[in-house]
Amino acid sequence: MDLFPNSNVCSALACLMKKPTLIEESKIKLEKNDFIAKGESKFYYIIYSAIANLFMDGMREEVTPAAVDEFLSHYDEPYKIFTQNDGVEFLYNVISTLGSPDSYHRHATRIRKFTILREAVNLGFGLEDVYETSDDDEENTALQNRFEHLSVDDIIEHYERIVNEFASKFKIGYETEGGVAGENGLQLFNSFKEEPQYGVSTCGKLQNKIFRGQLLGASMLRSASTNTFKSRTSLGEATDLAITKWYNWKTGEWESKGTSEKVLYITTEMEQEELEPTIWAYISGVPEERIKDYNLSPEEVRVIEESIQELNDCKSFYIEYIPQFEPTTINAIIKKYVTQYNVEYVFFDYIHLNFQVMMEMASKTRGMTTREDMILGIFAAGLAEIAKEHNVHLSTSTQVNGEAVHSKKLDQNVLRGAKNMADKFTKGIVMTRPTSEDDKIIEAIMGKLKGVNKKPNMIWHIYKNRHSKYKGKLYLYVDFDTMRMEDLFMTDDRDEFMEVTPLELLVQEEEKEEETLPF
């Protein structure tokens, strides 16, 4: 069965010759491998490579056959294939007869669909229910129409279902580990002496003590009402982990933030371009609104540009935008970044139900009716288990219900949808802005404390903490223009001051051994 769409490939090349900017403008990002198949000539592959390189070199209005010919003439083997196939004549022909740029998306989509099919066949998958042909004209027309109406995502999801059903059928269960208590006790005890059980630094010295830093394998569930800066807080925390420095406007100098950690931020609502200004504001200390309005002094422009360069230099902050998601997709994305990019800190913006999540849960429960709170609980538990499975620190958020406004104690009982969402997480907090009643407590405590010069504008109600004895209310000051935060003091649930020793966590970068050449 032929799985290489020659006519679409020729039309796509014609479109790209006429409008090379389609390479970056189209939602379907074709690659060189889309233009070659096993047993096929490299002719189309070579032409696409030439167009892509000329585009990168600045040829954005139109790529002419002469330009392709001149570019390839510097490469012996590709040019030989190009000339043997009358490349210049071929390009003039397709430009004159094929490929209106407006049709590029249709051709690119079909090309990518066939690339997926070729890869599926190479991996041993069949094409049933996706791409089939028949000797009967009427049946063949129906089969081709079915394929034409499938999107790229539809085909990928088809093969994902096959893999998931296979795993569900034969997977015995989660791996378990057993042992005798005390068996390796001395070894574990001595390891605490050599390296106390702490993770890398959080955004605050009190948080470092309370949560023992950002421990790998740990998980945080943050809950709050709408417009309480859940997503921006987590974005600030993610940025803090990924960078090595930020700017201090009081001293006029860059300050060290320690080592750069590998971070993945999964967003379901905001695209990367919407998140970037918040990240720049955090690093530069310049208010986000002024960055967006470009209401900046020359000095601020310089600092912001250096902040962006800091991100580029670190190359450790990954962002994935997935507006349509289900647990399987999230797990696959996290696994990809853990295995391919050594990510250790994962942020998923917030837990909520969508059609895809409900469909996956229905599939797993064989269509049995499942209450919304049960689905949310299963979804949340799955995220917490990912932290353990991949040994990453995972942080996510959820909404609170209407009871949060009236409740004196804020814990898992005020989570919207399902209070059991917090069961598997190692840390659980509810974020609130101080009320008039809170202000009275704040004033009373600040009157007795020395060195606290800022009034708290955020309270973290820590109702779950498996990492230390500290639970209660953590009072913070957050600069909402830059999302930089400072933890100030802590009380218990009865509003009694708690003594928490600030802790600075420093991670020393391991010395890299120089590679020696084999000769």
C-alpha positions in Angstrom: 0.0 0.0 0.0 1.5 3.4 -1.0 1.8 5.6 2.0 3.6 8.6 0.4 1.2 11.4 -0.9 3.2 12.5 -4.0 0.6 15.0 -5.2 0.3 16.7 -1.8 4.1 16.8 -1.5 4.5 18.5 -4.8 1.7 21.0 -4.0 3.2 21.8 -0.6 6.6 22.5 -2.1 5.0 24.8 -4.6 3.3 26.7 -1.8 6.5 27.0 0.1 8.3 28.3 -3.0 5.7 31.0 -3.4 5.4 31.8 0.4 8.3 30.4 2.4 7.0 32.1 5.6 4.5 29.2 5.8 7.3 27.2 7.3 6.8 29.0 10.6 3.3 30.4 10.2 1.4 27.1 9.6 0.1 25.2 12.6 1.4 22.0 11.0 5.2 22.3 11.3 6.5 20.0 8.5 10.0 18.6 8.8 12.5 17.1 6.4 11.4 13.5 7.3 7.9 14.3 6.1 9.3 14.5 2.5 11.0 11.1 2.3 9.8 7.5 2.7 11.5 4.1 2.6 12.2 3.2 -1.0 11.5 6.7 -2.2 14.0 9.1 -3.8 15.5 11.9 -1.6 14.5 14.4 -4.3 11.6 16.0 -2.4 13.6 15.8 0.8 16.5 17.7 -0.8 14.2 20.4 -2.2 12.4 21.0 1.1 15.8 21.2 2.9 17.0 23.8 0.4 13.8 25.9 0.8 14.0 25.7 4.6 17.7 26.7 4.6 17.1 29.6 2.3 14.2 30.8 4.4 16.4 30.7 7.5 19.0 32.7 5.6 16.4 35.5 5.1 14.7 34.6 1.8 11.1 35.3 3.0 9.2 36.7 0.0 9.7 34.0 -2.6 12.2 31.2 -3.3 13.0 30.8 -6.9 14.1 27.6 -8.7 17.4 29.4 -9.5 18.0 30.1 -5.8 17.4 26.4 -5.0 19.7 25.3 -7.8 22.5 27.7 -6.6 22.1 26.6 -3.0 22.3 22.9 -3.8 25.2 23.4 -6.2 27.5 23.6 -3.1 26.6 20.0 -2.0 27.8 17.3 -4.4 25.5 14.4 -3.6 22.2 16.3 -3.1 22.9 18.4 -6.3 23.5 15.2 -8.3 20.1 13.9 -7.3 18.5 17.3 -8.0 19.9 17.5 -11.5 19.3 13.9 -12.4 15.6 14.6 -11.7 15.5 17.8 -13.7 15.0 19.7 -10.5 14.9 23.2 -12.0 12.3 22.2 -14.6 10.3 20.4 -12.0 10.2 23.5 -9.7 9.1 25.8 -12.6 6.4 23.3 -13.5 4.9 22.9 -9.9 5.1 26.7 -9.3 3.1 27.4 -12.5 0.5 24.6 -12.1 0.2 23.8 -8.4 0.0 25.2 -4.9 -1.9 28.2 -4.0 -0.5 29.2 -0.6 -4.0 29.2 0.8 -4.2 25.5 0.3 -0.9 24.8 2.2 -2.6 23.7 5.5 -4.6 21.0 3.7 -1.6 19.6 1.9 0.6 19.8 5.0 -2.0 18.1 7.2 -2.3 15.2 4.7 1.5 14.9 4.4 1.8 14.7 8.2 -1.0 12.1 8.5 0.9 9.8 6.1 4.1 10.4 8.0 2.3 9.1 11.1 1.0 6.1 9.2 4.5 5.2 7.9 5.9 5.4 11.4 3.0 3.3 12.8 3.7 0.6 10.2 7.5 0.7 11.0 6.6 0.1 14.7 4.4 -2.9 13.8 0.9 -1.3 14.0 -1.8 -2.0 11.5 -3.8 0.6 9.6 -7.2 -0.8 10.3 -9.9 1.8 11.2 -7.5 4.6 10.0 -6.4 4.1 6.3 -7.8 1.3 4.3 -8.5 0.7 0.6 -10.9 -1.5 -1.3 -11.3 -2.8 -4.9 -15.0 -1.9 -4.7 -15.2 1.7 -5.9 -18.1 2.7 -3.6 -16.5 1.1 -0.5 -13.1 2.7 -1.4 -14.7 6.1 -1.6 -16.2 5.7 1.8 -12.9 4.6 3.3 -11.0 7.5 1.7 -13.6 10.0 3.0 -13.3 8.6 6.5 -9.5 9.1 6.3 -9.9 12.6 5.0 -12.1 13.6 8.0 -9.6 12.3 10.5 -7.3 14.9 12.0 -3.6 14.4 13.0 -4.7 14.2 16.6 -7.4 11.7 15.8 -4.9 9.3 14.3 -2.5 9.7 17.2 -5.3 9.1 19.7 -6.3 5.9 17.8 -2.8 4.4 18.4 -2.7 5.7 22.0 -5.9 3.8 22.7 -4.4 0.6 21.3 -1.3 1.0 23.5 -3.4 1.9 26.6 -5.8 -1.0 26.1 -2.8 -3.4 25.7 -1.3 -2.0 28.9 -4.5 -2.3 30.8 -5.1 -5.9 29.7 -1.7 -7.2 30.7 -0.3 -4.9 33.3 -0.3 -6.7 36.7 -0.2 -3.5 38.7 2.2 -1.1 40.3 5.6 -2.2 41.3 6.0 -2.8 45.0 9.0 -2.9 47.3 9.3 -4.9 50.5 11.8 -5.2 53.3 12.3 -5.7 57.0 12.2 -2.7 59.3 15.7 -1.7 60.4 17.4 -3.8 57.7 19.1 -0.8 56.2 18.5 1.5 59.1 22.1 2.4 60.0 22.9 3.2 56.3 19.8 5.5 56.1 20.7 7.1 59.5 24.3 7.9 58.4 23.0 9.3 55.1 21.2 12.0 57.1 24.5 13.0 58.7 26.3 13.2 55.3 23.4 14.9 53.5 20.4 16.1 55.5 17.0 15.5 53.9 16.3 18.7 52.1 15.5 19.7 48.5 16.5 22.8 46.6 15.4 26.2 47.8 11.8 27.4 47.7 10.9 31.1 47.3 11.3 31.7 51.0 13.5 30.8 53.9 10.5 30.0 56.2 9.1 27.7 53.4 12.5 26.0 53.3 12.2 25.1 57.0 8.5 24.3 56.8 8.6 22.0 53.7 12.3 21.1 53.8 12.8 22.7 50.4 11.5 21.3 47.2 11.9 17.6 47.8 11.9 15.2 44.9 9.0 12.8 45.0 6.9 15.4 46.9 3.7 17.0 45.6 1.9 20.3 46.4 -1.8 21.0 46.0 -2.5 24.7 46.1 -6.1 25.8 46.3 -7.7 29.3 46.2 -10.6 31.3 44.9 -10.6 33.0 41.5 -8.2 36.0 41.1 -6.0 34.9 44.0 -3.0 34.5 41.8 -2.7 30.7 41.8 -1.3 30.4 38.3 1.0 33.4 38.6 2.3 32.2 42.0 3.2 28.8 40.5 4.8 30.5 37.5 6.9 32.6 39.9 8.0 29.5 41.7 8.8 27.7 38.5 10.9 30.7 37.3 12.7 30.9 40.6 13.9 27.3 40.2 15.0 27.7 36.6 17.2 30.8 36.9 20.6 31.5 38.3 20.2 35.2 39.1 17.7 38.1 39.3 18.0 41.8 39.5 18.0 43.8 42.7 16.9 47.4 42.0 17.9 48.6 45.5 21.6 47.6 45.0 21.5 48.0 41.2 23.1 44.6 40.8 22.3 41.1 39.7 22.0 38.6 42.6 22.7 34.9 42.6 19.7 32.5 42.8 21.8 29.4 43.0 21.8 26.6 40.5 19.4 26.4 37.5 17.0 23.5 37.9 15.2 21.7 35.0 11.5 22.8 35.1 8.4 21.9 33.1 5.4 24.2 33.3 2.2 22.6 31.8 -0.4 25.2 31.0 -4.0 24.5 29.9 -5.3 28.0 29.5 -2.5 30.5 28.6 -0.1 30.1 25.8 3.6 30.7 26.2 3.5 34.2 24.8 1.0 35.2 27.5 3.3 33.7 30.3 6.6 35.2 29.2 6.0 38.8 30.5 5.3 37.4 34.0 8.6 35.4 33.8 10.5 38.5 32.7 8.9 40.6 35.4 10.0 38.1 38.1 13.7 38.0 36.9 14.0 41.7 36.2 11.9 43.2 39.0 10.2 45.4 36.5 6.3 45.5 36.8 4.6 43.3 34.3 2.1 45.9 33.2 4.8 48.4 32.3 6.6 45.7 30.4 3.4 45.0 28.3 2.8 48.7 27.8 6.5 49.2 27.0 6.5 52.1 29.5 10.1 51.6 30.4 13.3 53.6 31.1 16.5 52.7 29.1 17.9 51.0 32.2 14.8 48.8 32.6 14.9 47.9 28.9 18.5 46.7 29.4 17.7 44.7 32.5 14.7 43.0 30.8 16.8 42.1 27.8 19.4 40.6 30.1 16.6 38.7 31.9 15.5 37.2 28.6 19.2 36.3 27.9 19.4 34.7 31.3 16.5 32.4 30.3 18.2 31.6 27.0 21.5 30.8 28.8 19.9 28.5 31.3 17.9 26.6 28.8 16.1 24.8 31.6 12.5 26.2 31.6 10.2 24.2 29.4 6.6 25.2 28.7 3.9 22.9 27.3 0.5 24.4 26.3 -2.2 21.7 26.1 -5.7 23.2 26.0 -7.3 19.7 25.5 -5.8 17.1 27.8 -6.5 13.9 29.7 -4.4 12.1 32.4 -2.7 9.9 29.9 -1.5 12.9 27.9 -0.2 14.6 31.0 1.7 11.5 32.1 3.2 11.1 28.7 4.4 14.7 28.5 6.0 14.5 32.0 7.6 11.2 31.2 9.0 12.7 27.9 10.6 15.7 29.7 11.9 13.5 32.6 13.6 11.0 30.3 14.7 13.3 27.5 15.5 16.6 29.3 16.1 15.5 32.9 13.3 17.6 34.3 12.9 17.3 38.1 10.3 20.0 38.9 6.8 20.0 37.3 4.0 22.5 37.5 0.5 21.7 36.2 -1.5 25.0 36.2 -4.7 23.6 37.7 -7.0 20.6 38.1 -10.3 20.9 36.3 -12.7 18.6 34.4 -13.0 18.7 30.6 -14.6 16.4 28.1 -11.4 14.5 27.4 -10.8 13.8 31.1 -14.4 12.5 31.5 -14.1 10.3 28.4 -10.9 8.7 29.6 -12.4 8.0 33.0 -15.5 6.5 31.3 -13.3 4.3 29.2 -11.3 3.1 32.3 -14.5 2.4 34.2 -16.1 0.5 31.3 -18.8 3.2 30.9 -20.0 3.0 34.5 -21.5 6.3 35.8 -18.8 8.1 37.9 -19.6 11.1 40.0 -17.7 14.4 39.3 -16.0 14.3 42.8 -14.8 10.8 42.1 -13.3 11.8 38.8 -11.6 14.8 40.3 -10.2 12.6 43.1 -8.9 10.0 40.7 -7.4 12.7 38.5 -5.6 14.5 41.4 -4.4 11.2 42.9 -2.9 10.3 39.5 -0.9 13.6 39.5 0.4 13.0 43.0 1.5 9.5 42.0 3.4 10.8 39.0 5.6 12.7 41.4 6.5 9.4 43.1 6.7 7.4 39.9 9.1 9.8 38.1 10.8 11.2 41.3 9.9 14.8 40.5 8.5 17.6 42.6 5.0 18.3 41.3 2.9 21.3 42.0 -0.7 21.9 40.9 -3.7 24.0 41.9 -7.5 23.8 42.2 -10.4 26.1 43.1 -12.1 26.4 46.5 -15.9 26.2 47.0 -18.3 28.8 48.4 -17.8 27.6 51.9 -14.3 29.0 52.0 -15.7 32.5 52.5 -17.4 31.5 55.8 -15.2 28.7 57.1 -12.8 29.6 60.0 -10.6 26.6 59.2 -9.5 26.3 55.7 -8.4 22.8 54.7 -9.4 20.0 52.2 -13.1 20.5 53.1 -13.3 23.7 51.2 -11.9 22.3 47.9 -14.3 22.6 45.0 -15.6 19.4 43.6 -13.9 16.8 45.9 -12.2 17.1 49.3 -10.4 13.8 48.6 -8.2 15.6 46.0 -5.7 16.3 48.6 -5.4 12.7 49.9 -2.3 11.7 47.9 -0.4 15.0 47.9 2.3 15.4 50.5 1.6 19.2 50.9 -1.8 21.0 50.9 -2.4 24.7 51.2 -5.3 27.1 50.8 -4.3 30.6 49.7 -6.4 33.6 50.8 -6.0 37.4 50.9 -6.2 38.9 54.4 -9.6 39.8 55.7 -10.4 42.6 58.2 -10.3 40.0 61.0 -6.9 38.8 59.7 -5.6 42.4 59.7 -6.3 42.6 63.5 -4.2 39.5 64.1 -1.5 40.8 61.7 -1.3 44.1 63.5 -1.0 42.4 66.9 1.8 40.1 65.8 3.7 42.8 63.9 3.6 45.0 67.0 5.7 42.4 68.8 8.0 41.3 65.9 11.3 43.0 65.0 12.6 43.1 61.4 9.2 42.6 59.7 8.6 45.8 57.8 6.1 44.7 55.2 2.5 44.0 55.9 1.3 40.5 54.7 -1.0 40.5 51.7 -1.3 36.8 51.3 -1.9 33.9 53.7 -1.1 30.2 53.1 -3.3 27.9 55.3 -1.0 24.9 55.5 -3.4 22.0 56.4 -1.2 19.1 55.2 2.5 18.7 55.5 4.2 15.3 55.5 7.7 16.8 55.6 7.8 18.5 59.0 5.8 19.3 62.1 4.7 22.8 60.8 1.1 23.3 60.0 -0.9 26.5 60.3 -0.9 29.9 58.6 2.1 31.3 56.8 1.9 35.1 56.2 3.6 36.4 53.1 4.1 39.6 51.2 3.8 39.2 47.4 4.7 41.9 44.9 1.8 41.3 42.5 3.6 43.4 39.8 6.5 40.9 39.7 5.3 37.9 41.7 8.3 38.0 43.9 7.3 36.8 47.4 8.7 37.1 50.9 7.5 34.9 53.8 7.2 36.9 57.0 5.9 34.9 59.9 3.7 31.9 60.9 0.9 31.2 63.3 -0.9 28.0 64.3 -4.6 27.6 63.5 -5.5 29.5 66.8 -3.5 32.5 65.5 -0.7 32.0 68.1 2.7 33.0 66.8 5.0 30.0 65.9 8.7 30.2 66.0 10.1 29.0 62.6 13.8 29.4 62.0 14.5 30.8 58.6 16.6 28.4 56.6 18.8 29.2 53.6 19.4 26.2 51.3 22.4 26.4 49.0 23.1 23.7 46.3 26.7 23.3 45.2 27.1 22.6 41.5 28.9 19.4 40.9 32.2 19.7 39.2 32.1 18.3 35.7 34.9 16.1 34.6 36.7 17.2 31.5 36.2 14.8 28.6 39.4 13.3 27.3 39.9 12.7 23.6 40.5 9.1 22.5 43.8 10.1 20.8 
